[in-house]
């Protein structure tokens, strides 16, 4: 969890902790099966808790913290080429979180970039 510290000179400030995700990436012949199982953004959680005296907020679905999911089906480790993007159309829509993408028969590196509602990016890769 993001930690709140107090400094005599600067007052209260947050110690940043990066977001985390649990993602399953599997190959089924010429398809990559990708499922986001869980996602947490400590920065979003801390912001919600800091306003708790005004209102209580619960996050009913982890996908509500995700703004965009981008997928590169053959990541080279340097340049992220967006092959597929999941960008909800309406304000109340959520990302799907489950994807099936055609890939070449040879071994590839799948890269998933998740951008949370505060703009923080998380990149996860897997060779399949």
C-alpha positions in Angstrom: 0.0 0.0 0.0 1.2 3.6 -0.6 2.6 5.0 2.5 1.8 8.4 4.0 4.7 10.1 5.7 5.0 13.4 7.6 8.1 15.6 7.3 8.7 18.6 9.6 9.6 20.8 6.6 7.2 19.6 3.9 4.2 18.2 5.9 2.4 15.1 4.7 3.4 13.3 1.4 2.9 9.9 -0.2 5.6 7.4 -0.8 4.8 6.1 -4.3 4.2 2.4 -4.8 3.8 1.2 -8.4 0.6 -0.5 -9.6 0.5 -4.3 -9.9 -1.5 -6.8 -11.9 -2.0 -10.5 -12.2 -2.3 -11.5 -15.8 -2.6 -15.0 -17.4 -1.1 -15.2 -20.9 -1.3 -18.6 -22.6 -0.9 -19.9 -26.2 -3.5 -22.0 -27.9 -2.1 -22.8 -31.3 -2.0 -19.5 -33.2 -3.8 -17.5 -30.6 -2.7 -15.7 -27.4 -5.3 -15.9 -24.6 -4.9 -13.0 -22.2 -6.8 -12.5 -19.0 -6.3 -9.7 -16.5 -7.2 -11.5 -13.2 -6.5 -8.6 -10.8 -5.1 -5.1 -10.8 -4.4 -2.6 -8.0 -3.2 0.9 -8.1 -2.0 2.0 -4.6 -2.1 5.6 -5.7 -5.8 5.4 -6.6 -6.6 3.6 -3.3 -4.7 6.2 -1.3 -6.4 9.1 -3.0 -9.8 7.5 -2.3 -8.9 7.0 1.4 -7.6 10.5 1.7 -11.2 11.8 0.8 -12.8 9.2 3.1 -14.0 11.9 5.5 -16.1 13.4 2.7 -17.5 10.1 1.3 -16.9 6.4 1.4 -15.9 4.8 -1.8 -15.6 1.1 -2.5 -14.1 -0.3 -5.7 -16.6 -3.0 -6.8 -14.5 -4.2 -9.7 -10.7 -3.8 -10.2 -11.3 -2.9 -13.8 -12.7 0.4 -12.7 -9.1 1.5 -11.9 -8.0 0.8 -15.5 -8.3 3.5 -18.1 -6.7 1.6 -21.1 -5.3 -1.8 -22.0 -2.8 -1.9 -24.9 -1.4 -5.2 -26.4 1.7 -5.7 -28.6 1.6 -9.2 -30.1 5.3 -9.3 -31.0 7.2 -7.0 -28.6 10.9 -6.5 -29.4 11.8 -5.2 -25.9 12.3 -1.6 -27.2 9.4 -0.3 -29.2 5.8 -1.0 -28.1 3.7 -1.4 -31.3 0.0 -1.3 -30.4 -1.8 -4.2 -32.1 -4.9 -4.1 -30.0 -6.4 -1.4 -27.6 -9.2 -1.7 -25.2 -10.5 1.8 -24.5 -14.0 2.0 -23.0 -16.4 4.2 -25.0 -18.5 5.5 -22.2 -17.6 6.9 -18.8 -19.2 4.0 -17.0 -17.9 1.2 -19.2 -15.0 -0.9 -18.1 -12.2 -2.6 -20.0 -13.0 -6.2 -21.0 -10.0 -7.7 -19.3 -10.1 -10.9 -21.5 -8.6 -11.0 -24.9 -7.9 -13.5 -27.7 -5.4 -12.4 -30.3 -4.0 -14.2 -33.4 -0.3 -14.6 -33.3 2.4 -16.2 -35.5 3.1 -19.9 -35.1 6.7 -19.2 -34.0 7.6 -18.0 -30.4 6.6 -14.4 -29.7 6.8 -12.0 -26.8 3.4 -10.7 -25.8 3.4 -7.3 -24.0 0.4 -5.8 -22.2 0.5 -2.2 -21.1 -2.1 -1.2 -18.6 -2.7 2.6 -17.9 -4.6 3.4 -14.8 -7.0 6.3 -14.2 -4.1 8.5 -12.9 -2.0 7.8 -16.0 0.5 5.4 -14.4 1.6 2.6 -16.8 2.4 -1.0 -16.1 4.1 -3.2 -18.7 4.0 -7.0 -18.5 5.6 -9.3 -21.0 5.7 -13.0 -21.6 7.3 -15.3 -24.2 4.9 -17.8 -25.6 
